């Protein structure tokens, strides 16, 4: 019986081991991180990346709808860029602000730009969004 009392006397209590294990664990986790940096909300060095590429203009329309537009061949061809597909349009010979292909019509008129497909696409009051550079 004296032997067991002797061994219990040198035993480290759990209250002393827990802080030691916690310190070792935190130290090993922190040394695994090379660099820790909080993101800056007010960093003006970050540039906004265009959704449809550098050559396209983003148009935001009513009802929170949008599309990208890229003009090619000196404005004779227009590519309407949607999230899941692209539509190639040709400039109308009589109205230089209108582009069309099949049932799709694009009318460029400043803040009143519209994109219309007679089937299901009706985007109105579209405005070109200025991208920060």
GUVOPA-336183 format. One record per residue: x, y, z of N, C-alpha, C in turn; residue in three letters. Coordinates in steps of 0.02 Angstrom, whole numbers, padded with zeros to 5 digits, always signed. Example, Ala and Ser with C-alpha at 12.3 -4.5 7.8 and 13.67 -1.06 7.14 Angstrom:
2
+00660-00284+00390+00615-00225+00390+00660-00165+00390ALA;+00642-00112+00354+00684-00053+00357+00645+00002+00394SER;
# end
This chain:
133
+00041-00059+00000+00000+00000+00000+00043+00062+00000UNK;+00099+00059+00028+00143+00117+00027+00172+00129-00042UNK;+00178+00075-00083+00204+00082-00151+00156+00121-00196UNK;+00092+00109-00188+00043+00145-00230+00038+00218-00209UNK;+00045+00232-00147+00043+00302-00124+00105+00338-00151UNK;+00159+00302-00152+00221+00331-00176+00214+00351-00250UNK;+00185+00307-00291+00177+00321-00363+00126+00376-00375UNK;+00074+00379-00337+00023+00430-00345+00051+00498-00327UNK;+00100+00499-00286+00129+00561-00263+00165+00597-00321UNK;+00194+00559-00367+00232+00588-00422+00191+00595-00486UNK;+00129+00578-00485+00086+00583-00543+00068+00656-00556UNK;+00068+00677-00621+00051+00746-00638-00025+00750-00646UNK;-00057+00797-00614-00129+00803-00619-00149+00827-00690UNK;-00210+00810-00709-00236+00827-00775-00240+00903-00785UNK;-00249+00939-00732-00253+01012-00737-00186+01042-00759UNK;-00132+01009-00747-00067+01034-00768-00049+01010-00839UNK;-00074+00954-00860-00059+00927-00926-00099+00964-00981UNK;-00161+00980-00968-00203+01012-01018-00174+01077-01045UNK;-00153+01125-01003-00123+01186-01031-00059+01172-01070UNK;-00021+01123-01049+00040+01106-01085+00024+01078-01154UNK;-00025+01032-01159-00044+01005-01223-00075+01058-01269UNK;-00115+01102-01240-00145+01156-01278-00092+01203-01307UNK;-00042+01219-01267+00013+01263-01290+00052+01230-01346UNK;+00068+01166-01339+00106+01130-01391+00065+01126-01455UNK;+00001+01113-01450-00042+01108-01509-00047+01175-01545UNK;-00059+01229-01509-00063+01295-01539+00003+01316-01570UNK;+00057+01302-01537+00123+01319-01564+00137+01281-01629UNK;+00118+01218-01632+00130+01179-01693+00085+01204-01750UNK;+00024+01225-01734-00020+01252-01786+00005+01319-01812UNK;+00029+01361-01768+00053+01427-01789+00117+01423-01829UNK;+00160+01377-01813+00222+01370-01851+00208+01341-01920UNK;+00152+01308-01929+00134+01282-01995+00112+01337-02042UNK;+00091+01393-02016+00070+01450-02057+00130+01495-02069UNK;+00148+01504-02132+00203+01549-02148+00185+01621-02134UNK;+00127+01639-02157+00106+01709-02152+00032+01712-02140UNK;+00012+01754-02095-00059+01764-02081-00074+01838-02091UNK;-00123+01853-02135-00138+01922-02150-00213+01931-02156UNK;-00239+01980-02122-00311+01995-02127-00323+02036-02190UNK;-00377+02021-02227-00392+02059-02287-00411+02131-02270UNK;-00389+02178-02310-00404+02248-02299-00466+02267-02339UNK;-00516+02294-02306-00578+02314-02338-00566+02378-02379UNK;-00520+02419-02357-00510+02484-02388-00450+02486-02435UNK;-00428+02429-02459-00370+02426-02504-00391+02449-02573UNK;-00364+02505-02596-00381+02532-02661-00338+02504-02716UNK;-00289+02462-02700-00245+02434-02750-00277+02375-02787UNK;-00333+02349-02763-00365+02292-02795-00407+02317-02854UNK;-00399+02285-02911-00436+02305-02971-00492+02255-02982UNK;-00549+02281-03002-00607+02239-03017-00595+02206-03085UNK;-00605+02140-03087-00596+02104-03150-00662+02099-03187UNK;-00663+02116-03251-00725+02110-03288-00748+02038-03293UNK;-00812+02028-03292-00840+01960-03292-00831+01926-03360UNK;-00836+01965-03414-00836+01936-03481-00771+01951-03518UNK;-00720+01973-03486-00657+01987-03519-00646+02062-03526UNK;-00584+02080-03544-00566+02151-03548-00599+02187-03606UNK;-00613+02152-03660-00640+02184-03720-00716+02192-03719UNK;-00748+02165-03669-00821+02167-03666-00846+02221-03619UNK;-00905+02246-03633-00938+02295-03590-00996+02259-03554UNK;-01000+02268-03489-01053+02237-03450-01113+02284-03449UNK;-01171+02258-03466-01233+02296-03464-01276+02268-03408UNK;-01300+02312-03364-01346+02293-03310-01415+02320-03327UNK;-01463+02276-03325-01532+02293-03345-01579+02292-03285UNK;-01641+02312-03298-01690+02309-03244-01702+02236-03224UNK;-01730+02226-03167-01742+02160-03138-01677+02121-03125UNK;-01622+02158-03113-01558+02129-03093-01530+02079-03145UNK;-01544+02091-03208-01517+02048-03261-01459+02084-03294UNK;-01413+02046-03324-01355+02077-03355-01331+02034-03413UNK;-01290+02065-03455-01257+02030-03510-01194+02068-03529UNK;-01149+02034-03562-01089+02066-03587-01096+02079-03661UNK;-01061+02129-03685-01064+02146-03756-00994+02161-03782UNK;-00976+02128-03836-00911+02140-03868-00924+02156-03941UNK;-00901+02215-03963-00907+02235-04033-00843+02218-04070UNK;-00850+02193-04131-00793+02174-04172-00801+02200-04243UNK;-00748+02198-04283-00749+02220-04353-00775+02292-04360UNK;-00745+02337-04321-00764+02408-04322-00838+02418-04307UNK;-00865+02378-04263-00935+02386-04242-00986+02353-04287UNK;-00963+02315-04337-01010+02281-04383-01038+02218-04353UNK;-01001+02186-04308-01024+02124-04275-01027+02136-04199UNK;-01076+02107-04168-01084+02112-04095-01092+02042-04066UNK;-01057+02030-04012-01063+01966-03976-01096+01980-03909UNK;-01154+01952-03899-01189+01957-03835-01166+01898-03793UNK;-01140+01913-03735-01110+01862-03691-01156+01849-03632UNK;-01184+01791-03630-01228+01770-03576-01188+01722-03531UNK;-01210+01708-03471-01173+01663-03427-01162+01593-03456UNK;-01209+01569-03496-01203+01500-03521-01195+01494-03596UNK;-01197+01550-03633-01187+01547-03706-01173+01616-03734UNK;-01152+01618-03797-01139+01680-03833-01183+01682-03895UNK;-01202+01743-03915-01244+01752-03974-01209+01803-04020UNK;-01196+01783-04081-01165+01828-04130-01219+01865-04169UNK;-01214+01932-04170-01263+01974-04204-01229+02016-04258UNK;-01267+02035-04309-01242+02076-04364-01278+02142-04363UNK;-01241+02197-04378-01271+02264-04379-01322+02269-04435UNK;-01377+02302-04419-01430+02313-04468-01407+02366-04519UNK;-01423+02355-04581-01400+02401-04634-01437+02468-04633UNK;-01498+02469-04609-01536+02532-04608-01531+02569-04543UNK;-01527+02535-04486-01523+02566-04420-01455+02546-04390UNK;-01408+02593-04385-01340+02579-04363-01336+02562-04288UNK;-01389+02573-04250-01389+02556-04179-01421+02489-04165UNK;-01445+02456-04215-01480+02392-04206-01437+02335-04234UNK;-01435+02281-04195-01401+02219-04215-01452+02163-04211UNK;-01448+02113-04255-01497+02059-04252-01467+01995-04282UNK;-01497+01941-04262-01484+01875-04291-01543+01831-04273UNK;-01579+01807-04322-01638+01765-04309-01690+01804-04270UNK;-01708+01779-04211-01759+01813-04171-01729+01860-04118UNK;-01662+01864-04116-01629+01905-04065-01615+01975-04093UNK;-01636+02026-04056-01624+02096-04075-01590+02133-04018UNK;-01537+02170-04034-01502+02213-03987-01508+02284-04012UNK;-01532+02329-03969-01538+02399-03988-01496+02440-03940UNK;-01441+02471-03965-01396+02512-03924-01421+02583-03924UNK;-01443+02606-03865-01471+02673-03860-01456+02702-03790UNK;-01392+02707-03774-01372+02735-03708-01400+02695-03651UNK;-01435+02729-03605-01465+02696-03547-01529+02659-03563UNK;-01551+02663-03625-01612+02628-03646-01595+02568-03691UNK;-01534+02542-03685-01515+02484-03725-01560+02425-03708UNK;-01579+02387-03759-01622+02329-03747-01597+02269-03787UNK;-01610+02211-03759-01594+02147-03791-01657+02105-03789UNK;-01680+02085-03847-01745+02051-03849-01741+01989-03894UNK;-01767+01935-03868-01777+01874-03906-01852+01862-03903UNK;-01884+01855-03959-01957+01851-03959-01983+01792-03919UNK;-01941+01743-03903-01964+01685-03865-01966+01697-03790UNK;-01908+01713-03760-01907+01715-03687-01862+01769-03657UNK;-01819+01801-03695-01771+01848-03668-01794+01919-03683UNK;-01806+01958-03629-01829+02027-03637-01792+02070-03586UNK;-01734+02097-03605-01695+02140-03560-01704+02212-03582UNK;-01726+02255-03534-01741+02324-03550-01703+02371-03503UNK;-01697+02434-03524-01665+02486-03484-01595+02465-03461UNK;-01557+02439-03506-01489+02415-03491-01440+02472-03495UNK;-01397+02477-03444-01347+02529-03441-01278+02498-03439UNK;-01231+02527-03476-01162+02503-03475-01132+02519-03408UNK;-01102+02469-03376-01071+02477-03311-00998+02497-03321UNK;-00978+02549-03285-00908+02571-03289-00868+02528-03241UNK;-00815+02496-03267-00772+02453-03227-00713+02494-03202UNK;-00699+02488-03136-00642+02523-03106-00577+02498-03136UNK;-00532+02543-03149-00467+02523-03176-00412+02545-03131UNK;
# end
